[in-house]
Amino acid sequence: MVNDILFYVVVFISNSIQTITGFAGTMLAMPLSIYLIGQEDARFILNTIAIIVSLWIVYKHKKSINLHVLKEILIFMGVGLLVGIYMKNHVDFQALLIGYGIVIILCALFNLSGRRLNLNNLSLKIILILAGIIHGLFISGGALLVIYATERLKEKVEFRSTLSCVWVILNIILLIELLLIGSINKSSVSLMLIACLPAIIGIFAGQKLQEKINQKTFSIITNILLIISGISIII
């Protein structure tokens, strides 16, 4: 019961962040959620909630979606997504989890540095494939996708709306995969339905915070939380 309540708190905080930034919500929530409710339930619940939150952002800002960038992301992340889904059932999960924590910390440190790598097109496509692999494994490919998106998407609203559209499409694919392999049960559905309430509250809280908090300041806070989240996985 205590773990469930803590999970709902995680859902609220992570979805507030997701609404403000368009990324990092599931990345922040996944490590703690795996610990609190288990890997499979965490993947299903956070995936479903991410679809709901992202749909709301897409609806609010659909005219700002960069269709050219969206197409490129979906093609290359889609390839990585299929690889990640395959790896999930054929590679030691604990080792992957530690690697995942390291990736989160490195990407958060990179975001905090304020630097851009000025990568060429081939490097950016490789990053997209790697982002897809991580998303297939942990529903958290945002850390690497942000590196790509900062090179391609210059405006804040365009950034949020395009990335949110990506999450809607890729997470629906993952939801279908979870249904096909039978990972969803009555208990996880009940937990997901209850979790929708703190998620919705988080959406509105995030929207209010976005209007009051400087984007740069909140980005710093988000990345610090990601570092803490990544460390919690490794130790």
Kinemage of the C-alpha trace (Angstrom):
@kinemage 1
@onewidth
@group {chain A} dominant
@subgroup {mainchain}
@vectorlist {calphas} color= white
{ca met a 1} P 0.000 0.000 0.000
{ca val a 2} L 2.817 2.421 0.899
{ca asn a 3} L 4.579 1.592 -2.368
{ca asp a 4} L 1.393 2.329 -4.317
{ca ile a 5} L 1.002 5.745 -2.654
{ca leu a 6} L 4.640 6.599 -3.334
{ca phe a 7} L 4.118 5.527 -6.940
{ca tyr a 8} L 1.180 7.957 -7.284
{ca val a 9} L 3.412 10.759 -5.956
{ca val a 10} L 6.027 9.837 -8.558
{ca val a 11} L 3.339 9.915 -11.275
{ca phe a 12} L 2.194 13.388 -10.197
{ca ile a 13} L 5.701 14.887 -10.137
{ca ser a 14} L 6.860 13.237 -13.361
{ca asn a 15} L 3.787 14.305 -15.320
{ca ser a 16} L 4.121 17.885 -14.101
{ca ile a 17} L 7.638 17.837 -15.521
{ca gln a 18} L 6.523 16.121 -18.737
{ca thr a 19} L 3.892 18.796 -19.353
{ca ile a 20} L 6.411 21.600 -18.941
{ca thr a 21} L 9.305 20.179 -20.951
{ca gly a 22} L 7.776 17.628 -23.351
{ca phe a 23} L 10.311 15.057 -22.127
{ca ala a 24} L 11.937 13.628 -18.961
{ca gly a 25} L 8.692 12.613 -17.253
{ca thr a 26} L 8.908 8.878 -17.867
{ca met a 27} L 12.694 8.958 -17.622
{ca leu a 28} L 12.392 10.369 -14.135
{ca ala a 29} L 9.537 8.082 -13.097
{ca met a 30} L 10.723 4.736 -14.486
{ca pro a 31} L 13.638 3.890 -12.125
{ca leu a 32} L 11.617 4.628 -8.980
{ca ser a 33} L 8.515 2.935 -10.400
{ca ile a 34} L 10.418 -0.267 -11.185
{ca tyr a 35} L 11.520 -0.334 -7.550
{ca leu a 36} L 8.026 0.445 -6.194
{ca ile a 37} L 5.721 -1.693 -8.360
{ca gly a 38} L 7.932 -3.871 -10.578
{ca gln a 39} L 9.191 -3.669 -14.145
{ca glu a 40} L 6.192 -4.920 -16.133
{ca asp a 41} L 3.548 -2.918 -14.242
{ca ala a 42} L 5.755 0.181 -14.434
{ca arg a 43} L 6.184 -0.203 -18.214
{ca phe a 44} L 2.448 -0.601 -18.814
{ca ile a 45} L 1.211 2.131 -16.480
{ca leu a 46} L 3.791 4.786 -17.329
{ca asn a 47} L 3.451 4.009 -21.034
{ca thr a 48} L -0.321 4.460 -20.949
{ca ile a 49} L -0.153 7.653 -18.900
{ca ala a 50} L 2.540 9.034 -21.226
{ca ile a 51} L 0.147 8.553 -24.147
{ca ile a 52} L -2.569 10.520 -22.340
{ca val a 53} L -0.253 13.398 -21.360
{ca ser a 54} L 1.370 13.589 -24.791
{ca leu a 55} L -2.010 13.558 -26.548
{ca trp a 56} L -3.029 16.576 -24.497
{ca ile a 57} L 0.120 18.497 -25.462
{ca val a 58} L -0.294 17.536 -29.144
{ca tyr a 59} L -3.924 18.691 -29.086
{ca lys a 60} L -2.982 22.044 -27.548
{ca his a 61} L -0.080 22.721 -29.937
{ca lys a 62} L -0.766 20.613 -33.046
{ca lys a 63} L -0.023 23.513 -35.411
{ca ser a 64} L 3.542 23.730 -34.077
{ca ile a 65} L 4.524 20.137 -34.922
{ca asn a 66} L 7.506 19.956 -37.299
{ca leu a 67} L 6.381 17.204 -39.674
{ca his a 68} L 9.755 16.815 -41.412
{ca val a 69} L 11.601 16.262 -38.132
{ca leu a 70} L 8.766 14.049 -36.851
{ca lys a 71} L 9.097 11.765 -39.878
{ca glu a 72} L 12.860 11.381 -39.420
{ca ile a 73} L 12.496 10.632 -35.704
{ca leu a 74} L 9.811 8.003 -36.262
{ca ile a 75} L 11.782 6.183 -38.956
{ca phe a 76} L 15.042 5.847 -37.034
{ca met a 77} L 13.623 5.573 -33.519
{ca gly a 78} L 11.165 3.005 -34.871
{ca val a 79} L 14.061 0.808 -35.975
{ca gly a 80} L 15.677 1.148 -32.554
{ca leu a 81} L 12.359 0.481 -30.835
{ca leu a 82} L 12.080 -2.940 -32.494
{ca val a 83} L 15.661 -3.764 -31.458
{ca gly a 84} L 14.909 -2.705 -27.867
{ca ile a 85} L 11.768 -4.842 -27.697
{ca tyr a 86} L 13.816 -7.850 -28.883
{ca met a 87} L 16.656 -7.158 -26.428
{ca lys a 88} L 14.256 -6.947 -23.490
{ca asn a 89} L 13.634 -10.697 -23.695
{ca his a 90} L 17.162 -11.811 -24.610
{ca val a 91} L 19.587 -9.753 -22.494
{ca asp a 92} L 20.202 -9.653 -18.720
{ca phe a 93} L 17.826 -6.972 -17.413
{ca gln a 94} L 19.922 -5.982 -14.390
{ca ala a 95} L 22.921 -5.198 -16.581
{ca leu a 96} L 20.701 -3.168 -18.906
{ca leu a 97} L 19.267 -1.285 -15.925
{ca ile a 98} L 22.727 -0.203 -14.767
{ca gly a 99} L 23.620 0.883 -18.303
{ca tyr a 100} L 20.347 2.786 -18.455
{ca gly a 101} L 21.214 4.638 -15.240
{ca ile a 102} L 24.599 5.627 -16.660
{ca val a 103} L 22.986 6.922 -19.876
{ca ile a 104} L 20.517 9.039 -17.880
{ca ile a 105} L 23.319 10.606 -15.806
{ca leu a 106} L 25.492 11.346 -18.860
{ca cys a 107} L 22.602 12.879 -20.818
{ca ala a 108} L 21.512 14.983 -17.832
{ca leu a 109} L 25.076 16.247 -17.359
{ca phe a 110} L 25.222 17.069 -21.062
{ca asn a 111} L 21.931 19.005 -20.854
{ca leu a 112} L 23.201 20.922 -17.810
{ca ser a 113} L 26.386 21.874 -19.638
{ca gly a 114} L 24.333 23.918 -22.090
{ca arg a 115} L 26.537 22.731 -24.917
{ca arg a 116} L 25.618 21.447 -28.338
{ca leu a 117} L 27.639 18.744 -29.990
{ca asn a 118} L 27.125 20.054 -33.536
{ca leu a 119} L 26.763 16.480 -34.748
{ca asn a 120} L 26.548 15.576 -38.414
{ca asn a 121} L 23.489 13.908 -39.924
{ca leu a 122} L 24.849 10.369 -39.559
{ca ser a 123} L 25.632 10.871 -35.862
{ca leu a 124} L 22.165 12.294 -35.235
{ca lys a 125} L 20.543 9.285 -36.899
{ca ile a 126} L 22.631 6.901 -34.774
{ca ile a 127} L 21.478 8.790 -31.681
{ca leu a 128} L 17.865 8.347 -32.798
{ca ile a 129} L 18.359 4.590 -33.193
{ca leu a 130} L 19.918 4.385 -29.706
{ca ala a 131} L 17.033 6.455 -28.310
{ca gly a 132} L 14.616 3.969 -29.864
{ca ile a 133} L 16.446 1.013 -28.300
{ca ile a 134} L 16.275 2.595 -24.836
{ca his a 135} L 12.616 3.462 -25.378
{ca gly a 136} L 11.847 -0.139 -26.315
{ca leu a 137} L 13.528 -1.336 -23.125
{ca phe a 138} L 12.446 1.286 -20.585
{ca ile a 139} L 9.927 3.637 -22.292
{ca ser a 140} L 12.501 6.357 -21.596
{ca gly a 141} L 14.296 7.280 -24.796
{ca gly a 142} L 13.888 10.991 -24.156
{ca ala a 143} L 17.394 11.566 -22.819
{ca leu a 144} L 19.019 10.818 -26.165
{ca leu a 145} L 16.163 12.203 -28.230
{ca val a 146} L 16.669 15.589 -26.566
{ca ile a 147} L 20.252 15.692 -27.884
{ca tyr a 148} L 18.863 15.232 -31.399
{ca ala a 149} L 15.934 17.600 -30.873
{ca thr a 150} L 18.079 20.481 -29.621
{ca glu a 151} L 19.910 20.387 -32.959
{ca arg a 152} L 16.754 20.225 -35.070
{ca leu a 153} L 14.071 22.105 -33.132
{ca lys a 154} L 14.880 25.641 -32.088
{ca glu a 155} L 11.554 26.921 -30.722
{ca lys a 156} L 10.190 25.821 -27.337
{ca val a 157} L 6.610 25.083 -28.456
{ca glu a 158} L 7.799 23.285 -31.595
{ca phe a 159} L 10.126 21.206 -29.406
{ca arg a 160} L 7.374 20.162 -26.959
{ca ser a 161} L 4.687 19.450 -29.537
{ca thr a 162} L 6.909 17.458 -31.924
{ca leu a 163} L 8.396 15.302 -29.152
{ca ser a 164} L 4.967 14.725 -27.650
{ca cys a 165} L 3.707 13.506 -31.030
{ca val a 166} L 6.640 11.063 -31.117
{ca trp a 167} L 5.692 9.663 -27.699
{ca val a 168} L 2.048 9.185 -28.709
{ca ile a 169} L 2.964 7.089 -31.755
{ca leu a 170} L 5.816 5.049 -30.248
{ca asn a 171} L 4.027 4.426 -26.956
{ca ile a 172} L 0.929 3.146 -28.754
{ca ile a 173} L 3.204 0.625 -30.493
{ca leu a 174} L 4.613 -0.398 -27.103
{ca leu a 175} L 1.115 -0.693 -25.644
{ca ile a 176} L 0.152 -3.075 -28.455
{ca glu a 177} L 3.304 -5.108 -27.741
{ca leu a 178} L 2.405 -5.348 -24.028
{ca leu a 179} L -1.099 -6.502 -24.934
{ca leu a 180} L 0.219 -9.159 -27.324
{ca ile a 181} L 2.658 -10.664 -24.820
{ca gly a 182} L 0.071 -10.695 -22.016
{ca ser a 183} L 1.873 -8.340 -19.620
{ca ile a 184} L -1.340 -6.548 -18.662
{ca asn a 185} L -3.545 -7.907 -15.874
{ca lys a 186} L -6.488 -6.723 -13.761
{ca ser a 187} L -4.217 -5.507 -10.983
{ca ser a 188} L -2.078 -3.375 -13.304
{ca val a 189} L -5.173 -1.934 -15.016
{ca ser a 190} L -6.658 -0.960 -11.631
{ca leu a 191} L -3.390 0.673 -10.615
{ca met a 192} L -3.225 2.507 -13.936
{ca leu a 193} L -6.787 3.857 -13.639
{ca ile a 194} L -6.096 5.222 -10.150
{ca ala a 195} L -2.758 6.666 -11.334
{ca cys a 196} L -4.608 8.656 -14.014
{ca leu a 197} L -5.889 11.027 -11.302
{ca pro a 198} L -2.459 12.227 -10.071
{ca ala a 199} L -1.340 12.261 -13.721
{ca ile a 200} L -4.173 14.607 -14.716
{ca ile a 201} L -3.534 16.821 -11.686
{ca gly a 202} L 0.131 16.824 -12.701
{ca ile a 203} L -0.802 17.998 -16.207
{ca phe a 204} L -2.653 21.037 -14.873
{ca ala a 205} L 0.035 21.743 -12.261
{ca gly a 206} L 2.670 21.560 -14.990
{ca gln a 207} L 0.715 23.956 -17.170
{ca lys a 208} L 0.463 26.470 -14.319
{ca leu a 209} L 4.139 26.099 -13.445
{ca gln a 210} L 5.114 26.586 -17.072
{ca glu a 211} L 3.479 30.008 -16.982
{ca lys a 212} L 5.327 31.054 -13.820
{ca ile a 213} L 8.727 29.341 -13.797
{ca asn a 214} L 11.563 30.268 -16.122
{ca gln a 215} L 12.126 27.411 -18.590
{ca lys a 216} L 15.893 27.439 -18.056
{ca thr a 217} L 15.527 27.178 -14.280
{ca phe a 218} L 13.085 24.316 -14.517
{ca ser a 219} L 15.315 22.544 -17.024
{ca ile a 220} L 18.155 22.689 -14.483
{ca ile a 221} L 15.919 21.244 -11.760
{ca thr a 222} L 14.705 18.496 -14.093
{ca asn a 223} L 18.208 17.411 -15.047
{ca ile a 224} L 19.367 17.384 -11.422
{ca leu a 225} L 16.434 15.096 -10.627
{ca leu a 226} L 17.429 12.893 -13.555
{ca ile a 227} L 20.957 12.568 -12.153
{ca ile a 228} L 19.548 11.527 -8.775
{ca ser a 229} L 17.249 9.076 -10.533
{ca gly a 230} L 20.151 7.583 -12.512
{ca ile a 231} L 22.291 7.228 -9.393
{ca ser a 232} L 19.442 5.439 -7.606
{ca ile a 233} L 19.490 2.748 -10.312
{ca ile a 234} L 23.244 2.151 -10.188
{ca ile a 235} L 23.491 1.857 -6.398
